[in-house]
């Protein structure tokens, strides 16, 4: 009977047939370009990078190590090479509204040119304009204006004095302007003479002064007009003298940017501001130094010229194609940029030269690649990114945090238009959360590139895997691999995928073996990596990580953990679970016991009662109620109390892979038929008694085999698995050899009936026309026990 369920040796592992390889070492192969087995993700990425509509940003979904980062970078670089290099961006002073610096864009490489030209031009003006005002031509024209003004002024004053004398006054020029002084005997009255005047004389002077003021008011207005006209003429003279040099230089610069309206407009406003502030250019530094406050004056004078500086905000002069920015710390400010401040006498101040770009600015016109975990764990960053993508422009705004300083000046830089493709890389769980709970996400990230963790193990992909190894050898300077070593890598990849028909897409785990096998080949002074080096790399990787497993095995060996691997027992069975630390997982057998007795409590999951089980495990136990009820409670109500427990389990349990195991122990306890302790069991079960597949089948089988080795191989031991898991078998050579020699056995089953027959050696039983099970079968004995429980319950209830 057992032979019918044994898994043939050839199905325990899908060995790689290296005779099909048309190469001796990977040196004979053309290195792989691109990625293996990710057609769906590659096509999605290609499409997402090509489409230029709003909202078609990309979320790259996949587990770590599937090549999602490297392939995304690779294909993005290829796309970027075909695109135009984006413009340079500059921030300049806004002469009309200083709090809102102007953003200018110029062709890539021209930002440096514009900045240098303007800086040189301002330095030229600072040197040449003062020379204009020391020239003979300027002095002559200015002297003419001064002379004219003085003549007009003197004539007016003479006219005023003629009128003033009629009222007994004369006008005198002082620092405060023209003042009237009383006359005495034709001469200006002294202060002593004024004090000696009597009240009547003073009153007379006051009346005459009032009359004089009324009569001369128009003349004084004319005098003020003459002064204003004089100052205006001086200003016009200054402008006229510098206009030629200013126009010549600015017009020449405008010709270099003929097609750039924003630059031409800025240069026009720059010219206007220079003309308006000519006096700042006339300063004689030698005169400044003679001033007691020379340093402060020089600092103030130089600070004025900061308005003519140019902030080369984004410089793409050294780039070819579109930029690709990988922002590893996507904080709020690192994304959208910031306005920095400088401390001036204890007060934080800023200007347009302190505006700093963020990753969005640097990637503008190209691609921004972000890690979902980094983005979502930075406060405010995710919302800032969404807002930027929605409004299609980058707005630099502060978070208004209290920084302990008094900020006296704030800026609102002009926003920069956004032209970008954002690529976020994360895992499927993060994608699901964002898609379901963030309304903006599905509108802004319409492309999902889904990287699989496995691929088909077909001839094409096996050959590509060999070329992948060749590519890594070339890229990383590794020794090339013999075909036997490549074959072992293929088998290792299938083991990682837990499937004979698949290869793992978690390439980082494969690459680690490549590096480590290369190291062992080097230590053994070999020119190429051989099968033995790959085997050693795999074994050493296990050894570095399996300390916990060895401690568990020690506890089995010492008898600290109780487990029988021989004999038969009622209500006891060996279940299998997977545990581990970090990247290493291993199978751990556990004794499961069941106690059954009369009552109405049903099946009690002790793990659940003490809150040591997960919801899926609880579900598996509840399924047992359904199975028992349907099989054995069709004639009479079910009167059963049963407790199920994983013995010596203190860390908790979850998953339903032990549900069939628990059911076998329950049936054994009810029937009184013992279970073979040398056969461990794994498998899920549904209410119909159909066995369902589980995970970690290789680890579970190998885990029980190791315990059997410790306690002694008898030749009867083995593991019973769901038939669907046969395709997942990629067992170690040691286990396969034991099976070949008849010392260990793997059984694959489809139903509980098949399993109970293997475990007990008795027929499960079938129902006859009366609904009774075959006499003497396991189910017959279970049915009789439950009938006894039911009768006893009826008696007690009466």
C-alpha positions in Angstrom: 0.0 0.0 0.0 2.8 2.5 0.9 4.5 2.0 -2.4 1.5 3.5 -4.2 2.1 6.9 -2.5 5.9 7.0 -2.6 7.4 9.9 -4.6 9.9 8.5 -7.2 13.6 9.5 -6.7 13.7 11.4 -10.0 10.9 13.7 -8.8 12.7 14.7 -5.6 14.8 17.3 -7.5 14.9 18.7 -11.0 18.6 18.2 -11.8 20.1 20.4 -14.4 21.2 18.5 -17.5 24.6 20.1 -18.3 25.0 17.9 -21.4 22.6 20.3 -23.1 25.0 23.2 -22.6 27.0 24.2 -25.7 29.8 25.8 -23.7 32.6 24.7 -21.4 32.8 27.8 -19.3 30.9 31.1 -19.2 33.9 32.7 -21.0 32.4 31.1 -24.1 29.1 33.0 -23.7 28.1 36.5 -24.7 27.3 38.4 -21.5 23.6 39.1 -20.9 22.4 42.6 -21.5 19.1 43.4 -19.7 17.1 41.3 -17.3 15.8 37.7 -17.3 12.2 36.6 -16.8 10.6 40.0 -16.2 8.9 40.6 -19.5 5.8 42.1 -17.9 7.7 44.5 -15.8 10.1 45.5 -18.6 7.3 46.3 -21.0 5.5 48.3 -18.4 8.6 50.3 -17.6 9.2 50.9 -21.3 5.7 52.1 -21.9 5.7 54.3 -18.8 9.0 56.0 -19.8 7.7 56.6 -23.3 4.3 58.1 -22.5 4.4 61.8 -21.9 0.9 62.5 -20.5 0.2 63.9 -17.0 -0.1 61.3 -14.3 1.8 58.6 -16.1 4.5 58.4 -13.4 5.7 54.9 -12.5 5.6 52.7 -9.4 8.1 49.8 -9.7 6.7 47.0 -7.5 8.8 44.0 -6.4 10.6 42.2 -3.7 14.2 43.2 -2.9 16.8 41.5 -5.0 14.6 40.9 -8.0 16.6 43.4 -10.1 14.0 46.1 -9.8 16.6 48.8 -8.9 19.3 47.9 -11.3 17.0 47.3 -14.3 15.0 50.5 -13.6 18.3 52.4 -13.5 19.6 50.7 -16.7 16.5 51.3 -18.9 16.1 54.8 -17.6 19.7 55.6 -18.5 19.1 54.3 -22.1 16.0 56.5 -22.4 17.8 59.5 -20.9 20.5 59.3 -23.5 18.0 59.9 -26.3 16.4 63.0 -24.8 17.5 66.6 -25.1 19.5 68.1 -22.3 17.2 70.4 -20.3 17.7 74.1 -19.8 19.8 75.7 -17.2 17.9 77.7 -14.6 19.0 80.9 -12.8 17.5 83.1 -10.1 18.0 86.8 -10.4 16.9 89.9 -8.4 13.4 91.2 -9.0 13.9 95.0 -9.1 10.2 95.6 -8.9 9.4 93.0 -6.2 12.5 92.0 -4.3 10.7 89.3 -2.3 9.9 87.4 -5.5 13.2 86.5 -7.3 12.8 85.9 -11.0 13.5 82.4 -12.5 15.2 82.5 -15.9 15.8 79.5 -18.1 18.5 79.3 -20.9 19.8 76.6 -23.1 22.1 74.1 -21.2 25.5 75.5 -20.8 24.4 79.1 -21.4 23.6 79.6 -17.7 27.3 79.8 -16.9 27.8 82.2 -19.8 25.0 84.5 -18.7 26.2 84.5 -15.1 29.8 85.2 -16.1 28.8 87.9 -18.6 26.6 89.8 -16.0 29.3 89.5 -13.3 32.0 90.8 -15.6 29.8 93.6 -16.9 29.0 94.8 -13.3 32.7 94.7 -12.5 33.4 96.7 -15.6 30.7 99.3 -14.7 32.2 99.6 -11.2 35.6 100.4 -12.7 34.6 102.5 -15.8 31.6 104.5 -14.5 33.7 106.3 -11.9 36.2 107.2 -14.6 33.4 108.9 -16.6 32.7 111.2 -13.7 36.4 112.2 -13.4 36.7 113.0 -17.1 37.2 116.6 -18.4 34.2 116.3 -20.6 32.0 115.5 -17.5 33.6 118.2 -15.4 33.2 120.8 -18.1 29.5 120.0 -18.7 28.9 119.8 -14.9 30.7 123.2 -14.4 28.4 124.8 -17.0 25.3 123.5 -15.1 26.7 124.7 -11.8 27.6 128.1 -13.2 24.2 128.5 -14.8 22.5 127.5 -11.5 24.7 129.8 -9.5 24.0 132.7 -11.9 20.3 132.1 -11.8 20.4 131.8 -8.1 22.4 134.9 -7.6 20.2 137.0 -9.9 17.2 135.8 -7.9 18.8 136.5 -4.6 19.7 140.0 -5.8 16.1 140.6 -6.9 15.0 139.4 -3.5 17.3 141.8 -1.7 16.1 144.7 -3.7 12.6 144.0 -2.5 13.8 143.1 1.0 15.6 146.5 1.4 12.3 148.2 0.9 11.1 146.5 4.1 14.3 147.0 6.0 15.7 143.5 5.5 18.4 141.6 3.6 18.6 137.9 2.7 21.7 135.9 3.7 22.7 132.4 2.4 23.2 129.8 5.2 23.3 126.1 5.6 19.6 126.2 6.3 18.9 128.2 3.2 18.0 131.9 2.7 17.1 133.7 5.8 16.0 137.4 6.2 18.0 139.7 8.5 16.8 143.1 9.6 18.9 146.2 8.5 20.1 149.0 10.6 21.6 152.0 8.9 22.0 149.9 5.7 23.9 147.1 7.5 22.7 143.7 8.8 21.6 144.1 12.4 23.7 142.2 15.0 22.2 140.0 17.7 23.0 142.6 20.3 21.4 145.4 18.3 18.3 143.2 17.9 18.0 142.6 21.6 18.2 146.3 22.3 15.1 147.0 20.2 12.0 148.1 22.0 8.6 146.3 21.7 7.3 148.8 19.1 10.3 148.4 17.0 10.1 144.6 17.1 6.4 144.7 16.2 7.3 146.9 13.3 9.9 144.4 12.1 7.4 141.5 12.4 4.9 143.3 10.3 7.5 144.2 7.6 8.7 140.6 7.7 5.2 139.3 7.0 4.7 141.7 4.2 8.1 140.7 2.7 7.2 137.0 2.9 3.9 137.6 1.0 5.6 139.6 -1.7 8.5 137.1 -2.2 6.7 133.8 -2.0 6.5 133.4 -5.7 10.2 134.2 -6.0 11.1 131.6 -3.4 9.0 129.0 -5.4 10.9 129.9 -8.5 14.1 129.5 -6.6 13.1 126.0 -5.5 12.1 125.2 -9.1 15.6 126.3 -10.2 17.2 124.0 -7.6 15.0 121.0 -8.7 15.8 121.7 -12.3 19.4 121.9 -11.5 19.4 118.6 -9.7 17.4 117.0 -12.6 19.9 118.4 -15.1 22.8 116.9 -13.1 21.0 113.6 -13.0 20.4 113.7 -16.7 24.0 114.6 -17.3 25.1 111.6 -15.2 22.7 109.3 -17.1 23.9 110.7 -20.4 27.5 110.2 -19.6 27.0 106.5 -18.6 24.3 105.6 -21.0 26.7 104.8 -23.8 28.8 102.4 -21.8 25.7 100.7 -20.2 23.8 100.4 -23.5 26.8 99.1 -25.4 27.4 96.3 -22.9 23.8 95.3 -22.1 22.7 95.5 -25.8 25.6 93.3 -26.7 24.6 90.7 -24.1 21.0 90.8 -25.3 22.1 89.9 -28.8 23.5 86.6 -27.4 20.0 85.8 -26.1 17.9 87.2 -28.9 15.3 84.5 -28.7 15.0 84.5 -24.9 12.3 87.0 -24.0 12.7 86.5 -20.2 16.5 87.2 -20.3 16.0 90.3 -22.5 13.3 91.6 -20.2 15.5 91.0 -17.2 18.5 92.8 -18.8 16.2 95.8 -19.6 15.2 96.0 -16.0 18.9 95.6 -15.0 19.8 98.5 -17.2 17.0 100.6 -15.7 18.2 99.8 -12.1 21.8 100.7 -12.9 20.8 104.0 -14.4 18.6 104.7 -11.4 21.4 104.0 -9.0 24.3 105.6 -10.8 25.4 107.2 -7.6 26.3 103.8 -6.2 28.9 103.4 -9.0 30.4 106.8 -8.5 31.8 105.9 -5.1 35.5 106.6 -4.6 36.9 103.8 -2.4 39.9 105.9 -1.3 37.5 108.5 0.1 35.6 105.8 1.9 38.7 104.5 3.6 39.4 108.0 5.0 36.0 107.9 6.8 36.0 106.7 10.4 33.3 104.3 9.6 35.0 103.1 6.4 34.6 99.3 6.9 30.8 99.6 7.6 30.4 101.9 4.6 32.4 99.6 2.3 30.3 96.6 3.5 27.1 98.5 2.8 28.3 99.6 -0.6 29.4 96.2 -1.6 26.1 94.7 -0.3 24.2 96.9 -2.7 25.8 95.2 -5.7 24.6 91.8 -4.5 21.3 92.6 -6.3 23.3 92.2 -9.6 24.6 88.7 -8.8 23.2 85.7 -10.6 22.3 82.5 -8.8 23.1 79.7 -11.2 20.4 77.5 -9.8 20.6 74.5 -12.1 23.6 73.9 -14.3 23.2 71.2 -16.9 26.4 72.2 -18.9 28.2 68.9 -18.1 25.2 66.7 -18.9 24.4 64.8 -22.1 20.8 63.9 -22.4 18.2 64.0 -19.6 19.3 64.0 -16.0 18.6 61.0 -13.7 18.5 61.7 -10.0 18.5 59.0 -7.4 17.5 60.8 -4.2 18.4 58.6 -1.2 17.1 61.1 1.4 13.9 62.5 0.0 13.1 64.9 2.8 10.7 67.8 2.2 13.5 70.3 1.5 15.7 67.8 -0.4 12.8 67.4 -2.8 11.5 70.9 -3.4 14.5 73.0 -2.5 15.0 75.6 0.2 15.8 79.2 0.9 18.8 79.3 3.2 19.5 82.1 5.7 22.6 83.8 6.9 23.2 85.4 10.3 23.8 89.1 10.2 24.3 90.6 13.7 22.1 88.0 15.3 19.3 88.3 12.7 18.7 85.6 10.0 18.5 87.2 6.6 18.4 85.9 3.0 18.3 86.9 -0.6 17.9 85.2 -4.0 21.5 83.9 -3.9 20.5 81.7 -1.0 17.9 79.7 -3.0 19.1 76.1 -3.2 17.6 73.4 -5.6 16.0 70.2 -4.6 15.9 66.8 -6.3 12.8 67.9 -8.4 14.8 70.8 -9.8 17.9 68.7 -10.5 15.8 66.0 -12.3 13.6 68.5 -14.1 13.5 67.5 -17.8 14.5 64.0 -16.9 13.9 61.3 -14.3 13.6 61.2 -10.5 14.0 57.8 -8.9 12.9 57.4 -5.3 12.6 54.5 -2.8 9.1 54.3 -1.4 10.3 53.5 2.1 12.6 56.6 2.2 9.9 58.8 0.7 7.0 57.8 3.0 9.1 57.9 6.2 10.1 61.5 5.6 7.5 63.9 7.1 5.7 66.1 4.6 7.8 64.8 1.6 5.0 62.6 0.1 2.5 65.4 0.2 5.0 67.9 -1.3 5.7 65.5 -4.2 2.0 65.0 -4.9 1.3 68.7 -4.8 4.2 69.4 -7.2 3.0 66.8 -9.6 -0.6 68.0 -9.5 0.2 71.7 -10.2 3.0 70.9 -12.6 5.4 73.4 -11.1 8.0 73.4 -8.3 7.1 75.9 -5.6 9.8 76.5 -2.9 8.0 77.0 0.4 9.3 76.8 4.0 7.7 74.6 6.6 7.6 77.6 9.0 9.3 75.7 11.8 10.4 77.6 14.9 14.2 77.8 14.6 14.9 80.2 17.4 15.8 83.2 15.1 14.0 86.3 14.1 13.7 86.1 10.3 13.4 89.7 8.9 13.3 88.8 5.3 11.4 86.0 3.5 11.4 85.1 -0.2 8.8 83.6 -2.5 10.8 82.6 -5.5 9.0 82.3 -8.8 7.9 78.7 -9.4 9.7 76.7 -12.0 7.6 74.6 -14.6 7.8 70.9 -14.0 8.7 68.4 -16.8 9.6 65.1 -15.1 9.0 61.4 -14.8 8.9 60.2 -11.2 9.8 56.6 -10.6 9.0 55.2 -7.1 10.5 51.8 -6.2 8.8 49.7 -3.5 7.2 46.4 -2.5 3.7 45.2 -3.5 2.4 45.8 0.0 3.3 49.5 -0.1 1.7 49.8 -3.6 -1.5 48.2 -2.4 -1.6 50.6 0.6 -1.1 53.7 -1.5 -3.5 52.6 -4.2 -6.3 51.8 -1.7 -5.9 54.6 0.8 -4.5 57.5 -1.2 -6.8 59.0 -3.8 -4.1 61.0 -5.4 -1.8 58.0 -5.9 -3.8 56.3 -8.6 -4.2 59.6 -10.5 -0.5 60.4 -10.4 1.1 57.0 -10.7 -0.8 55.3 -13.5 1.9 52.8 -14.5 2.8 49.8 -12.2 5.8 47.8 -13.3 5.5 44.5 -11.3 8.7 42.5 -10.8 8.0 38.8 -10.2 10.0 36.7 -7.7 10.2 33.8 -10.1 10.3 32.8 -13.8 9.8 29.7 -15.8 12.7 27.3 -15.8 12.8 26.7 -19.5 15.7 26.3 -22.0 15.7 30.0 -22.8 15.8 31.3 -19.2 18.4 28.6 -18.2 20.6 29.8 -21.1 20.0 33.5 -20.1 21.0 32.6 -16.5 24.3 31.2 -17.8 24.8 34.5 -19.7 23.8 36.4 -16.6 26.7 34.6 -14.8 29.0 35.5 -17.6 28.0 39.1 -17.5 28.7 39.3 -13.7 32.1 37.6 -14.2 33.0 40.3 -16.8 31.6 43.2 -14.8 32.9 42.3 -11.4 36.2 40.6 -12.5 35.2 37.2 -11.3 36.6 33.9 -12.5 34.5 32.3 -15.1 32.3 29.3 -14.2 32.5 25.8 -15.6 29.2 24.4 -17.0 28.9 22.0 -14.0 29.1 25.0 -11.7 26.5 26.8 -13.8 24.2 23.7 -13.5 24.5 23.8 -9.7 23.6 27.5 -9.7 20.5 26.7 -11.8 19.5 24.1 -9.2 20.1 26.5 -6.4 17.9 29.1 -8.1 15.1 26.5 -8.3 15.5 25.8 -4.6 15.2 29.5 -3.9 12.0 29.5 -5.9 10.8 26.3 -4.2 9.7 25.0 -7.5 11.2 22.5 -10.0 9.7 24.4 -12.9 10.8 27.9 -11.8 13.9 29.9 -11.3 14.2 32.6 -8.6 14.2 36.2 -9.8 15.8 37.3 -6.6 19.2 37.7 -8.3 21.0 39.2 -5.4 20.9 35.8 -3.6 22.4 34.1 -6.7 25.0 36.8 -7.1 26.1 36.3 -3.5 26.9 32.6 -4.4 28.8 33.8 -7.4 31.0 36.1 -5.3 31.6 33.5 -2.6 32.3 30.6 -5.1 34.8 32.8 -6.8 36.5 33.4 -3.5 36.8 29.7 -2.8 38.2 29.1 -6.3 40.8 31.8 -5.6 41.7 30.2 -2.3 42.2 26.9 -4.0 44.3 28.5 -6.7 41.9 27.5 -9.6 41.6 29.4 -12.8 37.8 28.8 -13.1 35.0 28.2 -10.7 34.1 24.6 -10.5 31.1 22.6 -9.1 33.0 22.0 -5.8 33.4 25.7 -5.2 29.7 26.4 -5.7 28.8 23.6 -3.4 31.2 24.9 -0.8 29.8 28.4 -1.1 26.3 27.1 -0.6 27.3 25.0 2.4 29.3 27.8 4.0 26.5 30.2 3.6 24.2 27.8 5.5 26.9 27.3 8.1 27.3 31.0 8.7 23.5 31.3 9.4 22.4 28.0 11.0 23.6 28.3 14.6 20.0 28.4 15.8 19.1 25.3 13.9 22.1 23.5 15.4 21.0 24.5 18.9 17.5 23.1 18.2 19.0 19.8 16.9 21.2 19.6 20.1 18.0 19.9 22.1 16.4 17.0 20.2 19.6 15.0 20.6 19.8 15.6 24.4 16.1 14.8 24.8 15.2 18.3 25.9 12.8 18.5 23.0 10.6 15.4 23.0 10.1 13.7 19.6 9.6 10.0 18.8 10.9 8.9 15.4 10.1 5.2 15.9 7.1 3.2 17.2 3.4 4.0 17.2 1.3 6.0 19.6 -2.4 6.9 19.9 -3.3 10.6 19.6 0.2 11.7 18.9 1.8 12.7 15.6 4.9 14.6 14.4 4.1 17.8 12.6 6.4 20.0 10.7 6.9 23.8 10.8 9.4 26.3 9.3 11.3 28.7 11.4 14.6 30.6 11.2 16.6 33.7 11.7 17.3 36.3 9.0 17.7 34.8 5.6 18.1 31.2 6.7 15.0 29.1 7.3 14.8 25.5 8.4 12.3 22.8 9.2 11.5 22.0 12.9 9.5 18.9 13.8 7.0 19.3 16.7 5.0 16.7 18.6 1.3 17.3 18.4 -1.0 15.6 20.9 -4.8 15.3 21.1 -7.0 14.4 24.0 -10.6 13.5 23.4 -13.4 13.1 25.9 -17.2 13.4 26.3 -18.6 16.9 26.3 -20.0 19.7 24.2 -16.9 22.0 24.1 -16.0 20.9 20.6 -12.3 21.1 19.4 -10.3 23.3 21.7 -7.1 24.8 20.3 -4.9 25.2 23.3 -2.6 27.6 21.4 -5.5 29.8 20.7 -6.7 29.7 24.3 -3.3 31.0 25.5 -3.1 33.5 22.6 -0.1 31.8 21.0 -1.7 31.1 17.6 -2.4 33.3 14.6 -5.8 33.7 12.8 -4.9 31.3 10.0 -4.0 28.5 12.4 -7.2 29.1 14.3 -9.1 28.8 11.0 -7.4 25.5 10.2 -8.5 24.1 13.6 -12.1 25.3 13.1 -12.2 23.5 9.7 -11.7 20.2 11.7 -15.1 20.7 13.3 -16.7 20.9 9.9 -14.9 17.8 8.7 -15.8 15.7 11.8 -19.4 17.0 11.8 -19.9 16.0 8.2 -18.3 12.6 8.4 -19.6 11.5 11.8 -22.6 13.5 12.9 -25.2 12.8 10.2 -27.3 10.6 12.4 -26.8 12.0 15.9 -25.6 15.4 17.2 -21.8 15.7 17.8 -21.0 15.2 21.5 -17.2 15.8 21.6 -14.6 17.7 23.6 -11.1 17.6 22.3 -7.9 19.6 23.0 -5.1 20.0 20.5 -1.7 21.3 21.3 1.8 21.7 19.8 3.9 20.3 22.7 6.9 22.4 23.8 6.0 25.3 21.6 6.5 28.6 23.3 7.0 31.1 20.5 3.6 30.9 18.9 2.3 29.3 15.7 0.4 30.4 12.6 -0.6 29.0 9.2 -2.8 26.1 8.4 -0.1 23.7 7.2 -0.6 21.5 10.3 -4.4 21.2 10.0 -4.3 17.8 8.3 -1.7 16.7 10.9 -4.0 17.7 13.7 -6.9 15.9 12.1 -4.9 12.6 11.9 -4.1 12.9 15.6 -7.7 13.6 16.4 -8.9 10.6 14.4 -6.3 8.4 16.1 -7.4 9.6 19.6 -11.1 8.9 18.8 -10.5 5.5 17.2 -7.8 4.3 19.5 -5.7 3.4 16.5 -2.0 4.3 16.9 -0.1 6.5 14.5 3.4 5.7 13.1 5.7 8.1 14.8 8.4 7.6 12.2 6.3 9.4 9.5 6.1 13.2 9.9 3.2 15.0 8.3 2.6 18.4 6.7 -0.4 19.6 4.7 -3.5 21.7 4.9 -7.0 20.2 4.7 -10.4 21.5 3.7 -13.8 20.5 5.2 -14.1 17.9 2.5 -11.0 16.1 3.6 -9.0 17.2 0.5 -5.3 17.8 1.2 -4.1 21.3 0.2 -0.5 22.4 -0.6 1.8 24.2 1.8 5.0 26.2 1.8 8.5 25.3 2.9 8.2 21.7 1.9 11.9 21.2 1.3 12.9 22.7 4.7 10.3 20.6 6.5 11.5 17.3 4.9 15.1 18.1 5.6 14.4 19.2 9.1 12.7 15.8 10.0 15.5 13.9 8.2 18.2 15.7 10.4 16.4 14.7 13.6 16.0 11.1 12.3 19.8 11.1 11.7 20.4 12.2 15.2 18.2 9.6 16.7 19.0 6.8 14.3 17.9 6.1 10.7 15.8 2.9 10.7 14.8 2.7 7.1 11.1 3.2 7.9 11.1 7.0 8.5 9.7 9.5 6.0 7.5 12.5 5.5 4.0 12.7 4.1 3.2 15.8 1.9 0.4 17.1 -0.3 0.6 15.7 -3.8 0.6 19.3 -5.1 3.9 19.9 -3.4 5.8 17.3 -5.5 6.6 20.0 -8.0 8.2 22.1 -5.2 10.7 19.4 -4.2 14.4 20.5 -4.6 15.8 18.3 -1.8 19.4 18.1 -0.7 21.6 15.4 -2.2 21.9 13.7 1.2 18.1 13.2 1.5 17.9 12.0 -2.1 20.6 9.5 -1.5 18.8 8.2 1.6 15.6 7.8 -0.4 17.6 6.0 -3.2 19.0 3.6 -0.6 15.5 2.9 0.8 16.4 4.5 4.2 14.0 7.5 3.9 10.7 7.9 2.2 8.5 10.7 0.8 4.8 10.1 0.4 2.4 12.3 -1.6 -1.3 12.1 -0.9 -4.5 13.7 -2.0 -7.0 13.0 0.8 -7.3 12.4 4.5 -8.3 8.8 3.8 -5.1 8.1 2.0 -3.1 9.7 4.8 -4.7 7.9 7.6 -4.1 4.6 5.9 -0.4 5.3 5.5 -0.1 6.5 9.1 -2.1 3.6 10.8 -1.8 0.8 8.3 -5.6 0.4 8.6 -8.3 1.1 6.0 -9.9 4.5 6.5 -13.3 3.1 5.8 -16.2 3.8 3.4 -19.9 4.2 4.1 -22.5 1.6 3.1 -26.1 2.1 2.2 -27.1 2.5 5.9 -24.5 5.2 6.4 -22.2 3.0 8.4 -18.4 2.7 7.8 -16.6 -0.5 6.9 -16.4 -2.6 10.1 -13.0 -2.4 11.7 -11.9 0.6 9.8 -10.5 3.8 11.4 -13.7 5.8 10.6 -15.8 2.9 11.9 -14.0 3.1 15.3 -14.3 6.9 15.3 -18.0 6.7 14.6 -18.6 4.2 17.4 -16.7 6.3 19.9 -18.7 9.4 19.0 -21.9 7.3 19.3 -20.9 6.3 22.8 -20.3 10.0 23.7 -23.7 10.9 22.3 -25.5 8.2 24.2 -23.8 9.2 27.4 -24.8 12.8 26.9 -28.4 11.7 26.3 -28.5 9.7 29.5 -27.0 12.7 31.5 -29.6 15.1 30.0 -32.4 12.8 31.2 
